[in-house]
Amino acid sequence: MKKITLAALVMGAFAASAQAQSNVTIYGVVDAGIVRESGGVAGDVTKVTSGIGSQSRIGFRGTEDLGGGLSAFFTLESGYRIDDGSLDNTNSALFNRQALVGLKSKELGSLSLGRQYNPLYNALSQVGDPFGAGYAGNSKNLFPTGGVNTRVSNAVVYTTPSASGFSADVLYGLGEQPGDNTAARQFSIGLNYAQGPLNARLVYNNRNNDTIASGTTPAVSREEGKNTLFAINYDFKVVKAFFAYEADKGLNSAPLPVANAYGYKVAPKPSTDGAEALVGLTAPLGNGTLMASYINKNDKTVNNQDATQWALGYSYALSKRTTTYVAYAKIKNKNGAGYTVGNNNEAGSGDSAFNLGVRHAF
């Protein structure tokens, strides 16, 4: 009898432990298609590309209820390429997309640490861009939301609970430079509103460009890069309208996705004083969604390297998890500007691009 009781206790403890661990989820996206890019210095190119609409990825996410309204959570997410099976990064980081752990309270909000999305990118991709920062029409072609404006390593993020539709996000990325607590640091503050058909966000992002002394090379104090973005959409049911406006000021506030895509004798210069504006829409059409947008890039420096982009796309739902898509976008560069039409995963090589592909989420 004692042996049966002991066995029951052990099995009960194991079951409770397994139940506590059962909320770990494996998820991902498999996205690939044909891309045709035109207008680049090397000529037109047709290729199989991974991550056109949204980057192919595999991730692990989990939560644990700690009691009293408190829970622990984590996310580990790795990007990969369907076309050749490689990791989608240059430094071979395993979890290059996200790697974070944190605590969440129903009353106090959440606090997380690790490699995380910048509120600036979230606002544009989730609220301001009808293409969701993907396909040929993605807003990243002209809006400066790449690099550290997409994800920030060594970051601490606090998100408030939602109250009457209002919430806020604060990100602080430590520069981790010996002897200087501000060099290379970055912080973003986002104010959010989501209620019914209206969704709006206002984000301020600040990037420190200072470098510390190294050997005989002295420390250098540089101008900060600052970005302020307002993004909004409203769902009219028959059509969903989008608008985004961003002001960029200072060094590295608007780096070029490609240094000199068109082989100019005088390479394009990154703007240190400029603004971008987007208007767009999505509309249900048959068993899919029509996407369209127009973006204007206004370079306010003496170089006046402006650009515009128009884009059109369609995503057709084969099921709840699988879609096919087609998209086209065209950029017009002015005064030696060098912007290119890319997609969610690539910066592109020319001033126009056509996409045809399939996306499966699991």
ZAMARBA-82452 format. One record per residue (C-alpha): residue number from 0; x, y, z; residue in one letter. Coordinates in steps of 0.2 Angstrom, whole numbers, plus 5000, padded with zeros to 4 digits. Layout:
BEGIN
   nr     X     Y     Z  rest
  NUM     X     Y     Z     a
...
END
This chain:
BEGIN
   nr     X     Y     Z  rest
    0  5000  5000  5000     m
    1  5014  5012  5004     k
    2  5023  5008  4987     k
    3  5006  5012  4978     i
    4  5005  5028  4988     t
    5  5023  5033  4984     l
    6  5021  5029  4966     a
    7  5005  5039  4965     a
    8  5014  5054  4973     l
    9  5028  5053  4961     v
   10  5017  5052  4946     m
   11  5006  5066  4952     g
   12  5021  5077  4954     a
   13  5028  5073  4937     f
   14  5011  5077  4929     a
   15  5010  5094  4938     a
   16  5027  5098  4932     s
   17  5023  5093  4914     a
   18  5007  5103  4915     q
   19  5017  5118  4921     a
   20  5029  5116  4905     q
   21  5015  5112  4893     s
   22  5012  5130  4888     n
   23  5028  5131  4877     v
   24  5023  5134  4859     t
   25  5033  5131  4843     i
   26  5028  5143  4829     y
   27  5035  5149  4812     g
   28  5033  5156  4795     v
   29  5038  5148  4778     v
   30  5038  5161  4765     d
   31  5046  5161  4747     a
   32  5043  5166  4730     g
   33  5050  5173  4713     i
   34  5057  5191  4713     v
   35  5061  5201  4698     r
   36  5071  5217  4701     e
   37  5074  5230  4687     s
   38  5084  5246  4685     g
   39  5100  5242  4695     g
   40  5118  5245  4690     v
   41  5121  5227  4687     a
   42  5105  5225  4676     g
   43  5089  5216  4679     d
   44  5089  5200  4690     v
   45  5076  5186  4693     t
   46  5078  5175  4708     k
   47  5070  5164  4721     v
   48  5069  5173  4737     t
   49  5065  5169  4755     s
   50  5055  5180  4766     g
   51  5046  5191  4753     i
   52  5030  5195  4763     g
   53  5037  5191  4780     s
   54  5054  5183  4785     q
   55  5054  5164  4786     s
   56  5057  5159  4804     r
   57  5055  5147  4818     i
   58  5052  5152  4836     g
   59  5049  5145  4853     f
   60  5037  5155  4865     r
   61  5032  5151  4882     g
   62  5023  5157  4898     t
   63  5022  5151  4916     e
   64  5009  5156  4929     d
   65  5018  5161  4944     l
   66  5002  5165  4954     g
   67  4995  5182  4960     g
   68  4993  5189  4943     g
   69  5011  5187  4939     l
   70  5018  5176  4925     s
   71  5035  5173  4917     a
   72  5038  5173  4898     f
   73  5051  5170  4885     f
   74  5053  5171  4866     t
   75  5067  5163  4855     l
   76  5066  5166  4837     e
   77  5078  5162  4822     s
   78  5077  5168  4804     g
   79  5082  5156  4790     y
   80  5081  5156  4771     r
   81  5071  5145  4761     i
   82  5081  5147  4745     d
   83  5097  5139  4752     d
   84  5093  5134  4769     g
   85  5105  5145  4778     s
   86  5103  5156  4793     l
   87  5096  5173  4789     d
   88  5110  5184  4796     n
   89  5128  5188  4793     t
   90  5135  5184  4810     n
   91  5128  5167  4812     s
   92  5118  5171  4828     a
   93  5106  5157  4832     l
   94  5091  5168  4838     f
   95  5095  5183  4827     n
   96  5076  5189  4827     r
   97  5071  5189  4845     q
   98  5079  5182  4861     a
   99  5070  5188  4877     l
  100  5064  5184  4894     v
  101  5053  5193  4906     g
  102  5039  5195  4919     l
  103  5021  5201  4916     k
  104  5009  5208  4929     s
  105  4991  5211  4925     k
  106  4991  5227  4935     e
  107  5009  5233  4932     l
  108  5013  5228  4914     g
  109  5028  5218  4908     s
  110  5047  5220  4909     l
  111  5058  5210  4897     s
  112  5077  5209  4893     l
  113  5086  5204  4877     g
  114  5085  5206  4859     r
  115  5069  5214  4855     q
  116  5059  5224  4842     y
  117  5060  5243  4842     n
  118  5043  5252  4845     p
  119  5047  5263  4830     l
  120  5047  5247  4819     y
  121  5032  5240  4827     n
  122  5022  5256  4825     a
  123  5026  5257  4806     l
  124  5024  5239  4802     s
  125  5009  5235  4813     q
  126  4999  5251  4811     v
  127  5006  5263  4797     g
  128  5010  5251  4783     d
  129  4996  5242  4773     p
  130  5010  5230  4767     f
  131  5015  5226  4785     g
  132  5034  5230  4780     a
  133  5033  5216  4768     g
  134  5032  5213  4749     y
  135  5039  5225  4736     a
  136  5028  5239  4743     g
  137  5035  5238  4760     n
  138  5038  5255  4769     s
  139  5056  5251  4774     k
  140  5061  5255  4756     n
  141  5060  5274  4760     l
  142  5056  5274  4779     f
  143  5072  5272  4790     p
  144  5066  5257  4800     t
  145  5081  5245  4796     g
  146  5095  5239  4807     g
  147  5094  5245  4825     v
  148  5077  5254  4821     n
  149  5070  5236  4819     t
  150  5078  5226  4833     r
  151  5089  5231  4848     v
  152  5101  5220  4857     s
  153  5104  5222  4875     n
  154  5088  5230  4877     a
  155  5076  5232  4892     v
  156  5058  5235  4887     v
  157  5043  5240  4898     y
  158  5025  5239  4892     t
  159  5011  5246  4902     t
  160  4994  5238  4904     p
  161  4980  5244  4892     s
  162  4968  5256  4900     a
  163  4953  5262  4889     s
  164  4963  5258  4874     g
  165  4979  5267  4879     f
  166  4996  5259  4883     s
  167  5014  5264  4882     a
  168  5031  5255  4877     d
  169  5048  5261  4883     v
  170  5064  5253  4876     l
  171  5082  5256  4883     y
  172  5096  5248  4874     g
  173  5112  5248  4883     l
  174  5128  5253  4873     g
  175  5139  5242  4884     e
  176  5154  5253  4881     q
  177  5167  5252  4895     p
  178  5169  5269  4904     g
  179  5154  5277  4895     d
  180  5136  5273  4899     n
  181  5129  5283  4885     t
  182  5140  5279  4870     a
  183  5130  5268  4858     a
  184  5115  5268  4869     r
  185  5097  5269  4861     q
  186  5080  5272  4868     f
  187  5062  5273  4861     s
  188  5046  5279  4869     i
  189  5029  5274  4861     g
  190  5012  5279  4865     l
  191  4998  5268  4858     n
  192  4979  5269  4856     y
  193  4968  5254  4850     a
  194  4950  5255  4852     q
  195  4937  5248  4839     g
  196  4941  5252  4821     p
  197  4955  5265  4826     l
  198  4973  5261  4829     n
  199  4986  5275  4832     a
  200  5004  5276  4838     r
  201  5016  5290  4842     l
  202  5035  5285  4844     v
  203  5051  5294  4848     y
  204  5067  5285  4845     n
  205  5085  5292  4850     n
  206  5101  5284  4845     r
  207  5118  5289  4852     n
  208  5132  5288  4839     n
  209  5147  5292  4851     d
  210  5162  5280  4851     t
  211  5174  5276  4865     i
  212  5193  5278  4865     a
  213  5202  5262  4858     s
  214  5220  5261  4859     g
  215  5228  5277  4852     t
  216  5211  5281  4844     t
  217  5202  5295  4855     p
  218  5184  5295  4859     a
  219  5173  5304  4847     v
  220  5157  5313  4852     s
  221  5144  5313  4838     r
  222  5127  5320  4834     e
  223  5112  5309  4840     e
  224  5100  5302  4827     g
  225  5082  5306  4831     k
  226  5066  5299  4824     n
  227  5048  5304  4827     t
  228  5034  5293  4820     l
  229  5015  5295  4820     f
  230  5006  5280  4812     a
  231  4987  5278  4811     i
  232  4974  5267  4803     n
  233  4955  5266  4803     y
  234  4944  5251  4797     d
  235  4929  5257  4787     f
  236  4925  5238  4784     k
  237  4924  5241  4765     v
  238  4942  5248  4766     v
  239  4955  5251  4779     k
  240  4964  5267  4777     a
  241  4982  5270  4783     f
  242  4993  5285  4786     f
  243  5011  5287  4793     a
  244  5022  5302  4795     y
  245  5040  5302  4801     e
  246  5053  5316  4804     a
  247  5071  5311  4805     d
  248  5085  5322  4812     k
  249  5104  5319  4815     g
  250  5117  5307  4811     l
  251  5111  5289  4806     n
  252  5093  5295  4808     s
  253  5090  5289  4790     a
  254  5104  5277  4784     p
  255  5103  5271  4766     l
  256  5098  5253  4764     p
  257  5110  5251  4749     v
  258  5126  5262  4748     a
  259  5126  5265  4729     n
  260  5114  5254  4720     a
  261  5115  5263  4704     y
  262  5134  5266  4702     g
  263  5133  5285  4703     y
  264  5150  5293  4701     k
  265  5145  5303  4717     v
  266  5137  5291  4729     a
  267  5120  5296  4737     p
  268  5121  5303  4754     k
  269  5111  5298  4769     p
  270  5099  5312  4774     s
  271  5102  5320  4791     t
  272  5086  5331  4790     d
  273  5071  5323  4781     g
  274  5053  5317  4782     a
  275  5043  5303  4775     e
  276  5024  5302  4772     a
  277  5013  5287  4768     l
  278  4995  5285  4763     v
  279  4988  5268  4759     g
  280  4974  5256  4760     l
  281  4969  5238  4761     t
  282  4952  5231  4755     a
  283  4944  5214  4755     p
  284  4943  5207  4738     l
  285  4936  5190  4735     g
  286  4945  5178  4746     n
  287  4960  5189  4748     g
  288  4966  5207  4752     t
  289  4971  5221  4740     l
  290  4985  5232  4746     m
  291  4991  5249  4740     a
  292  5002  5263  4746     s
  293  5011  5279  4740     y
  294  5026  5286  4750     i
  295  5035  5302  4748     n
  296  5053  5305  4754     k
  297  5058  5323  4757     n
  298  5076  5326  4760     d
  299  5078  5343  4768     k
  300  5097  5344  4767     t
  301  5106  5354  4753     v
  302  5107  5338  4743     n
  303  5088  5337  4741     n
  304  5088  5319  4737     q
  305  5070  5315  4737     d
  306  5061  5300  4731     a
  307  5043  5293  4729     t
  308  5036  5275  4728     q
  309  5019  5268  4723     w
  310  5015  5250  4726     a
  311  5001  5238  4723     l
  312  4998  5220  4729     g
  313  4986  5206  4732     y
  314  4986  5192  4745     s
  315  4975  5177  4742     y
  316  4970  5166  4756     a
  317  4970  5147  4752     l
  318  4967  5143  4770     s
  319  4969  5151  4787     k
  320  4987  5147  4787     r
  321  4992  5148  4769     t
  322  4992  5162  4756     t
  323  4998  5166  4739     t
  324  5003  5184  4734     y
  325  5008  5196  4720     v
  326  5015  5213  4722     a
  327  5024  5227  4712     y
  328  5032  5243  4717     a
  329  5041  5257  4708     k
  330  5052  5271  4715     i
  331  5057  5287  4707     k
  332  5073  5294  4713     n
  333  5077  5313  4712     k
  334  5094  5323  4712     n
  335  5105  5307  4714     g
  336  5095  5298  4727     a
  337  5098  5280  4728     g
  338  5083  5271  4735     y
  339  5079  5253  4730     t
  340  5063  5242  4730     v
  341  5066  5228  4741     g
  342  5055  5216  4752     n
  343  5054  5211  4770     n
  344  5070  5201  4769     n
  345  5081  5211  4756     e
  346  5085  5229  4752     a
  347  5083  5226  4733     g
  348  5094  5231  4719     s
  349  5084  5242  4707     g
  350  5070  5255  4706     d
  351  5056  5242  4703     s
  352  5052  5225  4708     a
  353  5039  5211  4705     f
  354  5034  5197  4718     n
  355  5025  5181  4716     l
  356  5025  5169  4731     g
  357  5017  5158  4744     v
  358  5017  5160  4763     r
  359  5013  5147  4776     h
  360  5011  5150  4795     a
  361  5012  5137  4808     f
END
